[in-house]
Amino acid sequence: MKKVVLSICLAVTALAAAGVIIVMVMGINGYALFDTPFNINFQSGGGNSVLVKEESLNMSEIQKLSLTAGSYGVYVSAVDGNTASVRQYSTHDEEEFVLSKTDGAAHINMRPNNTINIGIFLWSMRRVEIDIPRDWMGSVDFGASSGGIRIQGEFKWEDVSLQVSSGGIELQKPLAAKSLSLQTTSGGIKIQDALDVEGHIRAKTSSGGIRANVTVNAESLDVSVTSGGVRMDDAVIRVNSLNASTSSGGLTFGGVSTGRFDMKVTSGSIKVRELAGYGDVSCGSGGIKIDTLRAEGDVSVRATSGGIRVGLPGDLSFSVDAKTSSGSIKSDFSLNYKGNRRNDASGSNGGGSSVNIGLKTSSGGITISKV
């Protein structure tokens, strides 16, 4: 009897687990519940969604626009004139949003509801569309708990903050701002056109990737990913300071011109096509490859488990110290080797004042190329 009861319990548990998997799969295919880091899966409505409410707002005296979107997808477009409009769409009856104004600020609040958006319910069917005058130059603070934010128009704003708990952030057009903060808990960040920011850019995701193959001008750039990679392969980055880190995932950059840089990966590789500046590059588990390092100050490159490949300009004045615990050192420049293992070497190039470059790995080879 006990065996029969146990078998029934196991069968019920298996059916429940299968149901959860089916819901998750349906979410992947339609709801983007567990989307891949760079495929944010935005959709422009569809299905049986209907207009629930529409309201206009004169932006002439508005300095800040904020939004609490809840589980709505957010789509922002640029329009001519001084009037913004807000449209709420859903597949069923909803509480209507509330638009309030006070002291030069406007707030859009999508009221909470009892709908659970899983499986066949596409969050893009429950969406809020906001048209903002393209010449309006105020601050923006948008947040969503479950649903993405897509900026579809070209804008020049003051301080910009976009936050999503579950869903992605996508910037499709050029954006100019005084400061920019992009943050997701579970979802990717995708930047498709140029960023021109006077101050600080901060892009952070706990689970998801960051992709931005664009031109970035800013005072400082801080990108951080807990689980997922940073892909800026073809980006042209001009900043005064750069901080980039991932716990699980690689860092890939195109051209970087900065003052101080700090690149750190716990598990994953670091690849940079061209790096100008000074600072630290470190990798716990994975290799480091910098095609061209134009050191403008002291540079430290360290790997725990992985090789190091660095290209240095022939006209750069530098002193280099290279050491590997397990592996060999190869160089196009003249080096003095210590011992017979060729795993500890130092040397210099050029005349006049020089920069100090340290290359160290515990497991892997070191290659220094002349470029």
C-alpha positions as CSV (number, residue, x, y, z in Angstrom):
1,M,0.0,0.0,0.0
2,K,2.8,2.4,0.9
3,K,4.5,1.7,-2.5
4,V,1.2,2.5,-4.3
5,V,0.8,5.8,-2.3
6,L,4.5,6.7,-3.0
7,S,4.0,6.0,-6.7
8,I,1.0,8.2,-6.9
9,C,2.8,11.0,-5.1
10,L,5.7,10.8,-7.5
11,A,3.4,10.8,-10.5
12,V,1.6,13.9,-9.2
13,T,4.9,15.6,-8.5
14,A,6.1,14.8,-12.1
15,L,2.9,16.1,-13.6
16,A,3.2,19.3,-11.6
17,A,6.9,19.7,-12.7
18,A,5.9,19.1,-16.3
19,G,3.2,21.8,-16.0
20,V,5.7,24.3,-14.7
21,I,8.1,23.5,-17.5
22,I,5.3,24.0,-20.1
23,V,4.4,27.3,-18.6
24,M,8.1,28.3,-18.7
25,V,8.5,27.2,-22.3
26,M,5.3,29.2,-23.2
27,G,6.8,32.1,-21.4
28,I,10.0,31.8,-23.4
29,N,8.2,31.6,-26.7
30,G,5.8,34.4,-26.0
31,Y,6.3,36.2,-22.7
32,A,10.1,36.4,-22.7
33,L,10.1,35.2,-19.1
34,F,13.5,33.7,-19.3
35,D,14.9,35.4,-22.4
36,T,18.5,35.1,-23.6
37,P,20.8,37.9,-22.5
38,F,20.7,39.8,-25.8
39,N,17.3,38.8,-27.3
40,I,15.0,41.0,-25.3
41,N,12.0,39.9,-27.4
42,F,10.1,43.1,-27.6
43,Q,6.8,43.0,-29.6
44,S,4.7,45.9,-30.7
45,G,1.3,44.8,-29.4
46,G,-0.9,42.5,-31.3
47,G,-3.4,39.9,-30.1
48,N,-6.6,41.2,-28.8
49,S,-5.2,44.1,-26.8
50,V,-7.5,47.2,-26.8
51,L,-7.0,50.8,-25.8
52,V,-8.0,51.2,-22.2
53,K,-7.2,54.8,-21.7
54,E,-5.5,57.8,-23.4
55,E,-4.5,61.1,-21.8
56,S,-2.5,64.1,-23.0
57,L,-0.1,66.3,-21.1
58,N,1.3,69.7,-21.9
59,M,5.1,69.4,-21.2
60,S,5.9,73.1,-21.3
61,E,6.2,73.5,-17.5
62,I,7.2,69.9,-16.8
63,Q,10.8,69.4,-15.6
64,K,10.6,65.7,-14.7
65,L,8.5,62.8,-16.0
66,S,8.3,59.6,-13.9
67,L,6.5,56.3,-14.5
68,T,5.6,53.3,-12.3
69,A,4.7,50.7,-15.0
70,G,4.1,47.6,-12.9
71,S,3.8,44.6,-15.2
72,Y,3.3,46.7,-18.4
73,G,5.8,46.9,-21.3
74,V,6.8,50.5,-21.9
75,Y,7.3,52.0,-25.4
76,V,8.5,55.6,-25.7
77,S,8.5,57.5,-29.0
78,A,9.4,61.1,-30.1
79,V,6.8,63.5,-31.5
80,D,6.7,67.1,-32.5
81,G,5.0,69.9,-30.5
82,N,4.7,70.4,-26.8
83,T,2.1,67.7,-25.9
84,A,2.9,64.2,-24.6
85,S,0.3,61.4,-24.8
86,V,-0.1,58.3,-22.7
87,R,-1.9,55.2,-24.0
88,Q,-2.7,52.1,-22.0
89,Y,-3.4,48.8,-23.8
90,S,-4.5,45.5,-22.4
91,T,-6.2,42.2,-23.3
92,H,-8.9,42.5,-20.6
93,D,-10.5,45.0,-18.2
94,E,-7.9,46.9,-16.2
95,E,-7.7,49.6,-13.6
96,E,-7.0,52.8,-15.6
97,F,-3.7,54.6,-15.0
98,V,-3.5,57.8,-13.0
99,L,-1.6,60.9,-14.3
100,S,-0.7,63.4,-11.6
101,K,1.1,66.7,-11.7
102,T,2.8,68.6,-8.9
103,D,5.5,71.3,-8.7
104,G,6.8,70.9,-12.3
105,A,6.8,67.1,-12.1
106,A,4.4,64.6,-13.7
107,H,3.9,61.0,-12.6
108,I,2.2,58.1,-14.5
109,N,1.0,55.3,-12.2
110,M,-0.2,52.1,-13.7
111,R,-2.4,50.7,-11.0
112,P,-1.7,47.2,-9.7
113,N,-4.0,44.4,-10.6
114,N,-4.6,40.7,-9.9
115,T,-3.5,39.5,-13.3
116,I,-0.6,37.0,-13.3
117,N,1.3,37.4,-16.5
118,I,2.7,34.0,-17.3
119,G,2.4,31.5,-20.1
120,I,0.2,32.7,-22.9
121,F,-0.2,36.2,-21.6
122,L,2.3,38.4,-23.6
123,W,3.4,41.3,-21.6
124,S,3.7,43.2,-24.8
125,M,-0.1,43.0,-25.0
126,R,-0.3,44.8,-21.7
127,R,1.7,47.9,-22.6
128,V,1.9,51.6,-22.1
129,E,2.8,53.8,-25.1
130,I,4.2,57.3,-24.3
131,D,4.8,59.9,-26.9
132,I,7.2,62.6,-25.7
133,P,8.0,65.9,-27.5
134,R,11.4,65.5,-29.1
135,D,12.5,69.0,-28.0
136,W,11.5,68.5,-24.4
137,M,14.7,68.5,-22.2
138,G,13.6,67.4,-18.7
139,S,14.5,64.4,-16.5
140,V,13.1,60.9,-16.9
141,D,12.6,58.2,-14.2
142,F,10.8,55.1,-15.5
143,G,10.4,51.8,-13.6
144,A,8.8,48.5,-14.4
145,S,8.4,45.4,-12.3
146,S,7.6,42.9,-15.0
147,G,8.0,44.1,-18.6
148,G,10.6,45.8,-20.7
149,I,11.4,49.4,-21.5
150,R,12.1,50.5,-25.1
151,I,13.1,54.0,-26.0
152,Q,12.2,54.3,-29.7
153,G,12.9,58.0,-30.3
154,E,15.9,60.3,-30.3
155,F,16.0,62.6,-27.3
156,K,18.1,65.0,-25.4
157,W,17.2,64.7,-21.7
158,E,18.6,65.8,-18.3
159,D,19.0,62.9,-15.8
160,V,17.7,59.6,-17.0
161,S,16.9,56.5,-14.9
162,L,15.4,53.3,-16.4
163,Q,14.8,50.4,-14.0
164,V,13.3,47.0,-14.7
165,S,13.0,44.0,-12.3
166,S,12.1,41.3,-14.9
167,G,12.5,42.3,-18.5
168,G,15.0,44.1,-20.8
169,I,16.0,47.7,-21.6
170,E,16.5,48.8,-25.2
171,L,17.7,52.2,-26.5
172,Q,17.1,52.3,-30.3
173,K,18.0,55.9,-31.2
174,P,20.7,58.4,-30.2
175,L,20.4,59.6,-26.6
176,A,22.0,62.7,-25.1
177,A,21.7,63.3,-21.3
178,K,23.5,64.7,-18.3
179,S,23.5,61.4,-16.6
180,L,22.2,57.9,-17.5
181,S,21.4,54.9,-15.3
182,L,20.1,51.6,-16.7
183,Q,19.4,48.7,-14.4
184,T,17.7,45.3,-14.7
185,T,17.5,42.4,-12.2
186,S,16.6,39.8,-14.8
187,G,17.0,40.9,-18.4
188,G,19.4,42.3,-21.0
189,I,20.4,45.8,-21.8
190,K,20.8,46.6,-25.5
191,I,22.0,50.0,-26.9
192,Q,21.6,50.4,-30.6
193,D,22.7,54.0,-31.2
194,A,25.1,56.7,-29.9
195,L,25.2,57.9,-26.3
196,D,26.4,61.4,-25.5
197,V,26.4,61.9,-21.8
198,E,27.9,64.8,-19.9
199,G,28.4,62.9,-16.7
200,H,28.2,59.3,-15.5
201,I,26.8,56.3,-17.4
202,R,25.8,53.3,-15.2
203,A,24.6,50.1,-16.8
204,K,23.9,47.1,-14.4
205,T,22.2,43.8,-14.7
206,S,22.1,40.9,-12.3
207,S,21.1,38.3,-14.8
208,G,21.4,39.2,-18.4
209,G,23.9,40.7,-20.8
210,I,24.9,44.1,-22.0
211,R,25.4,44.8,-25.7
212,A,26.3,48.2,-27.1
213,N,28.2,48.4,-30.4
214,V,27.9,52.2,-30.6
215,T,29.8,55.4,-29.9
216,V,29.9,56.3,-26.3
217,N,31.0,59.7,-25.0
218,A,30.8,60.4,-21.3
219,E,32.7,61.5,-18.2
220,S,32.7,58.0,-16.9
221,L,31.3,54.6,-17.8
222,D,30.4,51.9,-15.2
223,V,29.1,48.5,-16.5
224,S,28.4,45.6,-14.2
225,V,27.0,42.2,-14.8
226,T,26.5,39.4,-12.2
227,S,25.6,36.6,-14.7
228,G,26.1,37.4,-18.4
229,G,28.6,39.1,-20.6
230,V,29.4,42.6,-21.8
231,R,29.6,42.8,-25.6
232,M,30.9,46.1,-27.0
233,D,33.0,44.6,-29.8
234,D,32.7,47.4,-32.3
235,A,32.0,50.2,-29.8
236,V,34.1,53.4,-29.7
237,I,34.3,54.5,-26.1
238,R,35.7,57.9,-25.1
239,V,35.5,58.5,-21.3
240,N,37.7,59.8,-18.5
241,S,37.2,56.6,-16.4
242,L,36.0,53.1,-17.2
243,N,34.9,50.4,-14.7
244,A,33.7,47.1,-16.1
245,S,33.1,43.9,-14.3
246,T,31.3,40.5,-14.6
247,S,31.1,37.6,-12.2
248,S,30.2,35.1,-14.8
249,G,30.7,36.1,-18.4
250,G,33.2,37.8,-20.5
251,L,34.1,41.4,-21.3
252,T,34.6,42.4,-25.0
253,F,35.5,45.9,-26.1
254,G,36.4,47.6,-29.4
255,G,38.2,50.9,-29.1
256,V,38.6,52.4,-25.7
257,S,40.1,55.8,-25.0
258,T,40.1,56.7,-21.3
259,G,42.0,57.9,-18.3
260,R,41.8,55.3,-15.6
261,F,40.4,51.9,-16.4
262,D,39.5,48.9,-14.2
263,M,38.4,45.7,-15.9
264,K,37.6,42.7,-13.8
265,V,36.1,39.2,-14.6
266,T,35.7,36.4,-12.1
267,S,34.9,33.7,-14.7
268,G,35.2,34.5,-18.4
269,S,37.7,36.1,-20.8
270,I,38.6,39.7,-21.5
271,K,39.2,40.9,-25.1
272,V,40.0,44.5,-26.1
273,R,40.8,45.6,-29.6
274,E,42.5,48.9,-28.6
275,L,43.0,50.2,-25.1
276,A,44.4,53.7,-24.3
277,G,44.8,54.8,-20.7
278,Y,46.2,53.4,-17.4
279,G,44.9,51.0,-14.8
280,D,44.2,47.4,-14.0
281,V,42.9,44.4,-16.0
282,S,42.3,41.1,-14.1
283,C,40.7,37.8,-14.8
284,G,40.1,34.9,-12.4
285,S,39.3,32.1,-14.8
286,G,39.9,32.9,-18.4
287,G,42.4,34.5,-20.8
288,I,43.2,38.2,-21.5
289,K,43.8,39.5,-25.0
290,I,44.6,43.2,-25.7
291,D,45.4,43.7,-29.4
292,T,46.9,47.1,-28.9
293,L,47.7,48.6,-25.5
294,R,48.6,52.3,-25.6
295,A,49.6,52.7,-22.0
296,E,49.5,56.3,-20.8
297,G,50.4,55.4,-17.3
298,D,51.2,52.3,-15.3
299,V,49.2,49.2,-16.3
300,S,48.7,45.9,-14.5
301,V,47.4,42.8,-16.3
302,R,46.8,39.7,-14.2
303,A,45.2,36.3,-14.8
304,T,44.8,33.4,-12.4
305,S,44.0,30.7,-14.9
306,G,44.5,31.7,-18.5
307,G,47.0,33.2,-20.9
308,I,47.9,36.8,-21.5
309,R,48.4,38.3,-25.0
310,V,49.3,42.0,-25.3
311,G,50.3,44.1,-28.3
312,L,52.5,47.2,-27.6
313,P,53.3,49.9,-30.1
314,G,56.9,49.9,-31.2
315,D,57.3,53.6,-30.4
316,L,56.0,53.3,-26.8
317,S,58.5,53.9,-24.0
318,F,57.9,51.3,-21.4
319,S,59.3,49.0,-18.8
320,V,57.8,45.5,-18.6
321,D,57.8,42.8,-15.9
322,A,56.3,39.5,-17.0
323,K,55.9,36.3,-14.9
324,T,54.0,33.1,-15.2
325,S,53.9,30.2,-12.8
326,S,53.0,27.6,-15.4
327,G,53.8,28.5,-19.0
328,S,56.4,30.4,-21.0
329,I,57.0,34.0,-22.1
330,K,57.3,35.1,-25.8
331,S,58.1,38.6,-26.9
332,D,58.8,40.6,-30.0
333,F,60.8,43.0,-27.7
334,S,64.1,42.2,-26.2
335,L,63.7,40.8,-22.7
336,N,66.1,39.5,-19.9
337,Y,65.0,36.1,-18.7
338,K,65.6,34.8,-15.2
339,G,66.5,31.2,-15.0
340,N,66.1,28.5,-17.7
341,R,62.3,28.1,-17.6
342,R,61.7,31.4,-19.5
343,N,58.8,32.2,-17.2
344,D,60.1,35.3,-15.6
345,A,61.4,38.2,-17.6
346,S,61.8,42.0,-17.7
347,G,62.8,44.6,-20.3
348,S,62.4,48.1,-21.6
349,N,61.8,49.9,-24.8
350,G,62.3,53.4,-26.1
351,G,63.9,56.4,-24.4
352,G,62.8,59.1,-22.1
353,S,60.2,58.7,-19.4
354,S,58.4,55.4,-19.6
355,V,55.4,53.6,-18.2
356,N,55.5,50.4,-16.1
357,I,53.6,47.4,-17.4
358,G,53.1,44.3,-15.3
359,L,52.0,41.0,-16.8
360,K,51.3,38.1,-14.5
361,T,49.5,34.8,-14.7
362,S,49.4,31.7,-12.5
363,S,48.5,29.3,-15.2
364,G,49.1,30.1,-18.9
365,G,51.6,31.7,-21.3
366,I,52.4,35.3,-21.9
367,T,52.8,36.8,-25.4
368,I,54.0,40.3,-26.0
369,S,53.7,41.5,-29.6
370,K,55.0,44.6,-31.4
371,V,52.2,46.5,-33.2
